[in-house]
Amino acid sequence: PKVPKDRVLVAESGLATPADLLRMARVGASAFLIGESFMRQPDVEAAVRSLLERKAAA
């Protein structure tokens, strides 16, 4: 289904890798809800930084 341009498409659940974010961005997602994969990390800040840096490099 096509989402109107004035709506924000949010990808939720099951996102843990830069490939996950890239796949969702390619189909139109511009926001991502990432929870459990970060909460399982001993250093949440480092995990967020790593995910975003790897996504930017992709």
ABEGO torsion letter per residue (X at the ends): XBBBAABBBBBBEGBABAAAAAAAAAAGBABBBBAAAAAABABAAAAAAAAAAAAAAX
